[in-house]
Amino acid sequence: MPETFSFIPDNSIPQNIEFNTLVSEFENGAEQRRSKRDNSKIGWTLSFILRPKTEMESFKNFFNARKGKLESFYWTNPDDNTTRLVRFDEDKLEIKRLRYDLYSYSVKIIEVIQ
């Protein structure tokens, strides 16, 4: 059973919708287009700004426990209260120390299509 992501981001959560279209251009200028996937890839960028070290450590532990994008988890979007199965979009987490005991980090999560 996947874990639940309980961290609340600082600001509005931009939603990203991405398709994967292959465009082949022929010598005469004509194009052939086809979709490389049936569904769009839906994702969100979550930003955490001026967070104390204890909260940053908890977030980092959650990220490490999922092994980056390997394991999925449940996340409830605070904008619409919808719970979705998601995963991290990257295997990398960049944490910036802004000043003593305050950190900033952001991640992109994407919906897992079952």
C-alpha positions, 0 to 999 in steps of 0.5 A: 500500500503506497504511503501518503504525502502530507506536506503542504506547499507554500503557494498555488500549485501549477498543473502541467499537462504534457503530451508526447507527440512525434513529428517527422518532417519529410524532404518535401516539407510535409509532416507526419505526426503521431502520439507516443502515448494514449493519455496526457502526462499530468503533473504539479510543481510543489514549492516549499519556501522558508521551511525549518530544518526539521520539516526539511529533514522529514521531507528529505526522508520521505523522498529517500524512502520512495527512492526518488521516482521509483515508488508512488504515493498518495497525494491530495491536491489542496486546490480541489481536494482530489486524492491521486496516486503520484510519484516524483518526476525526478530522482534528484532533490535539490535543497537550498539553505537560505539562512540558519535553519531555513531551507527551500526546495521544490519538486514536480510530481506526476500522476501515475496511470494505472 
